[in-house]
Amino acid sequence: MPKINHMALDENIGTGYPAPFDVPCLTKRSRDISGAAGLTQFGARTYTLPPGAWSS
């Protein structure tokens, strides 16, 4: 399998959590690597959390 450059993938910023639970997650950044890796049975993502940000 070739190496995946995750920085070239689309980046999602924020969360789908409802207010007020979304506030600490608004700066969360993620990239879905499932499609680039050819995965079909499960998902894989990378997350970048700036200081103070939350993720589940």
Secondary structure, 3 states (H helix, E strand, C coil): CCCCCHHHCCCEECCCCCCCCCHHHCCCEEEECHHHHCCCCCCCEEEECCCCCCCC
